[in-house]
């Protein structure tokens, strides 16, 4: 009743009541599609062309396949939310144990969400500043722009899932319009037939194709620890899972197409930037600008919403509202630090060393050990530490730092960690059986 009166989501780690779980699959499709097409997600498909030397068709299909594989895991790990109405980080207590869930998985997920929130906001503020400078000659203060953008996002996310859902639905027509404008400008400027012919003449080695497919897989598979946060209000488990998968995949296919086209035709990483340089028409430029800003806003709603739950599992005494406020304050502060973007590779590498082994163990336990089933007893009676999970994560971290970059350490680390955990768990359970 409190949630209904205030309009602000009150449910923290406790289950969302069954009568409030009414969100259909197409709402999840809209949410995930709205989250997908943004500057950060353009990067790897564009890099596959510009640095990897993949043809436009190779880059598109390679990155889509890597993302699709990751989205399968992400959608399956949304089931704890739709089955039990609980957030993902809370469900992890039954997988990793109480202490590992609270003191390892949740801080890592919180830090990851904070980092990407800051990177996206800093990028968005640069677009805003450049647009204002172009049309007025005045360059606003970057810190002020970043703070205003981040404040608007964290306040919306703090209201809760319904606000996130309404924002995604409201943004979608503008996002689609911006994408259509971008495609229109591309089609009137470049020859897709020529690009396709050039693609047929070039072929990257299989090792390079695998590298970029694995990089995209690693980027998205980390969502296994947070996808249940979004499906707590799903009408049924199948609808939640289907909407998450279809929305993510459709959104990424659009992202990849725009990115590889921009890279092949204009040698530009950001498809929106490439499109904006092709027109002086204020209406078309405005549509691209609005799409770029709303896409940043959308993905950061996800970062702020799920990041708040991660912090809540780490410090349950905060409660949902205060955890959202604390996360928001940290996000606003980090959004004033451009060094997070200029030193991105170091931060991403460090976070990945923990995110990937964690994701591998989470997927292995829920899918192979628990057979996609979870109960309240599993959570309430969770071990203090799931030692096989801890050992597997430690192995994964060592592997991540030991393997050369050319060997796609994130991809190998995920599957080796998963397999090791399944074998170790099976061996321990076998020893427990009476002879």
N, C-alpha and C positions, 0 to 999 in steps of 0.2 A: 504493500500500500504506500510505503514511503516513496518508492520510485515514481508511482503514479502521481502523487501529490506534488513532488518537487520538480519532475521532469528531468532529473539528473539520475543517471544510473547509480544505484546503491550497492548492487551485488558485487562483492569482492571475490573471495575464495569460495564462498558458499555457492551451491548450485542455483542456477536460474530456475524458478518454478516452471513446471511443465506447461501451464496455461499461457505463459508468456513466450513460449517457443513457437512462433508463428511465421518466421521469415522464410519465404519460398526460395527455390533454387535460383530463379531469375534475378532476385535481389542480390544474391551473392555473386552472380555473374556480373552484374552491373558494378558492384563494389570492386571486385578484383580487376575488371577491365579498366575501370577508372584509375586504379592504382598503377597499372602496368606501363603505360606509354609516358615515359619521362626521360629527362636528360641522363640520369644515372644508368638506366637500363639500355640506352643507346650504345653505351661505351663498348661492351664486349663484341657485339656483332660488327660494329664499325672497326674495331681493332683487328678482327679476323681478316678484314679486307686490307686495311692500311698497313698493318704490321705483319700479319700472318701470310699475306699474299694469296688468300683464298679468293676464288672467283665469287661473283655476286650470288650465284646459285649455291655453290658450296657453302659459303658463309651463312646463307639463309637456312638451308636445311640442317647444317651441322649444329648451329646454335639452337634452332627449334627442337631438334631431337634431344640435345642436352637438357634444355629447359623442360621438355615434356616428361623426361624421366624423373627429374626433380619434382615436378608438380604431382606425379603419381604418389610419391612419398608424402608430400605436403598435404594432399587431399586425404589420404588414408589416416594421417596423424591428426586430422581435424575431428575424427570420430569421438574422442573423449569429450569434446565440447558438446556435440550434438546428442550423444548418448546420455551424458550425465549432467550437462549444463554447467560444467566447471572449466576454468581457464587452463591452458596448456601447461603452464609452469607448475600449477598445483597438482595436475595429473602426473607430472614427472616424479613426484614423491614415490609413487608405486613402482617406478622404473629404476630410478637412480638411488632411492633411499632418501630419507628426510634431509640429512645433512648435505649430501651432494646436490640435491635439488635446490635447496635454499642457498647454500654457500658457494656453489660453483656454477650450476646451470643458470640460475637467475641473475647473478651479477654479470655473467658473460653476455646473456641476452640483453640485459639492461644497457650494458656498455655498447653493444652492437647497435641497438636501436638509437641510442643517443648519438653515436658517431654518424650513422647514415642520416639521421634527422639534421644534424649540423651541416653535413656536406650538401644535402639537397637545399637547405635554406640559404646557405652561402651562394650556391649556384643561382637560385632564384633571385636573390637580392642583386646579383650582378646583372641579370637580365633587366630587372626593374630600373636599376641605375642607368644602364646603357640606353634604355628606351626614353627615360626622362631627359637624359643629356642630349639625345638626338633631336627631340622635339622642342626642348625649351632652352638648351644651352647651359642648363644648371645641373651640376653633379651633386646629388645628395650624399650625406654621410653614410658610408656603408654599414656602420654599426647600428645607426638608427633604423635603417631599412631592414636589416636582419632581425633586430629586436621586434619591430612591429609585425613582420611576417610571422615570426616564430610564436609571438604572443597570441595572434589570431588562431593559429593552428592548435596550440596546446589547450586553449580555452574550449574550442570546438570538440577536441578529443576528450577532454575532461568531462564534458556533458554525458558522453557514453556512446554505446553502440547505435542507438537510434539517431543521434546527431550525425555520426559517421555515415550511416546509411542514407539519410536525407541529403547530406552534402554530396555524396557520390552520385545520387540520382539527379540532383540539381546541376552538377558539373558536367554530366555526361553529354548533353547536347552541345555544349561549348567545346568540349574535348573532341567530339566527333567532327564538329565544324572545322576546328583547327587542323585536324588530320586530313580532312577532305581538301582544305585549301592547300595544304602542303603537297598532297598528291597531285592536285590540279597544276600547281606551279612546276612540279617536277615533270609532269606529262607534256607541258607546253615548252619546256626548256631542253629536255634531254630525249634521246631515243632509247626506249627500253629494248627495242630490237637490237640496236648496236651494243648495248650493255650485255645482252644475252649472247650475241655473237662473240664478243670479247671473252665472255665467261667460258664459252665452248673451247676457246683456243688455249686457255690456261688451266692448269691443274696443280694444286698444291699437294705435297706428299701426305700420305695417310697419317703419319705421326703428327703433322701440324693440324690436320683435321681433328684428330682425337684430342689434341691439346685444347683447342678452343671449345669443342663440345664439352670437355670436362670442366673447363673454367666456368662456363655458363651453368653447368650442373651444380658446381660448388656454390656459386652465387645464390642460387634459389633453394637448394636443399636445406639450408639453415632455417627455413621457415617451418620445419617440422616441430620446432619447440613452441611455436606461437599460433599455428593455424587454428587450434582448438579455441583460442580466445574469440575468434570471429564467429564460430558456429554455435555458440552457446544459445543463440536464439533461433536456431534452424528448426523448421517445421518437422522434418524427419532427418535421420542420419544420412540417408541417400541423397536427399535434396541439398543438404549442406555440403556433402562431399562432391556431388556433381557440379554444383554452382561454383565452388572453389576451383575445381580442376578446369572446367570449361572457360570460366572468366580469365583465369591465369593464362591458359594456352592461347585463347583468342587474342588477348591483350599483348602477349609476347610476340605472336605472329605479326601483328601490326607493327610492333616496336622493331622487330628484326628487319622487316621489309623496308621501313623508312630508314633505318640505320645503315643497312648495306647499300641501299640506293644512294644515300647521301655520301657515303664513303667512296663508292665507285665512281660516281659522277662528279663530285665536288671536292673530294679529299677532305671532307668535314666530318668530325665526330658527332656533332649535334645536328640532327635533322631539322630542328626548328630554326637554328641559326642559319643553316644552308638555305632554307626556304625564305627566310626574312630578307636575305640578300638578293632574292630574285624579283622583288617587287617594291615599288614606291607607293603603291596604292594604299591609302590609310586604312581602308576597310579590311583589306587582305592582311596587311601588316598587323593591324589590331587583333584580327582573329588568331594569327599565329602567336602573338604575344600573350593573349588571354589563355590560349591552350597550354603554352609553356608554363605559365604561372599556376594555372589550376592543376596541371599534372604534378607539379612540385607539391602543391598544397595537398593533393589527394594521397600521394605516397607517404607524406609526412603525417597525415592523419593516422595511417596504419602504424607507422613507427611510434607515434606518441601513445596510441591506444594500447597496443600490445606491450610496449615498454613499461607502461604504468603497472600492468599486471605482473610483469617480471619483478619489478621493484617491490610490489606488494607481497609476493611470495618470499622475497628476501627479508623484508621487514613487515610481517603481518600486522603488527601493532599500529601501523600507519592508517589502515583502512583504505578503501578505494579512492576516496576523494583526496585525502592528503597525499597518498602515493602518486596520484596524477599531478597534484600541485608540485610536489618535490621533483618529479621527473620533468615537469614543465619548466621549473626554474633552472634546472641543470641544462636542459635543452636550449633555453634562451641564452644562457651564459656561453655555452659551447658554440652557438651560432655566431658569436662575435669573434671567433678565432679562425681566420683564413688559413692558418698553418695546417689545419686539419685536412685541407684540400691539397696544399702544396706538398705535404708529406704523406699523401694517401697510401702509397704502396707499403710503407713501413707499418702503418696502423692496420691496414687490411691483412697483411701477412701475420701480424701478431694475433689479431682476433681470430683469424682462420685457424690457427694452430689449436685453438680450443673449441671453436664452433664446429669444425668438421668431425673430430672424434666424438664429441657429444651427440651430434646429429646421427652418426653411425650407430652408436649404442642405443639411442632412443628408438630409431627405426627398427633395429634388430630385435629389441626386447618386445615392443608393442606388436610387431607383425609376426615374428617367428616364435617368440616365447609365449606371449599372452594371446596370440591368435586374434588380435583386434578386439579383445574383451578387457574390460576394466570394471572394477567394483569399488564401492565406497570402502569396503573392508580392506581392499588392497592399499588404499590411500591412508586410511586411519591407522592401519596396523603395519605401515611401511617400516622396513628396516632402517636403522640409523644410517648405515652406509651399505649400499649394494657393492660388495668388494669386487666381484667379477666386472661390474661396470667401471669401477674406479681403476682397476688394473688395465682394462681395455682402453680407457680414455688416456691413461698414462702412456701406453704403447703407441697410441695414435699421435699424441703430441710429439713423441720422440721421432716417429716416422716422418711426420710433417716437416720437421726441421732437418732431418737427415737426407731425405730424397732430393735429388737435383730438380730444379724448376722444370727442365725439359721432360721429366717423367710424370708431370701432372700430379704432384704430391697430394693435393686436395682430393682428387678423384680416387686415387689408390688408397689413400688414408681412410676414406669413408668406407670402402668395401672391405679392406683388410681388417679395420676395427670392428665392423659388423660381423664378419665371419669369425674372428677371434672370440668375440663376446659370445656368440651362439655356441661355439665349441667348448669354451670354458664353462659356460652355464650348464651345458649338457653333461660335461664331465663331473661337475660338482653334484648335480642332481643324481647322477648314476651312483656316485659314492655314498650318497645318503640312503639308497635303497638297501634293505636288509639282504644279506647274501643267502 
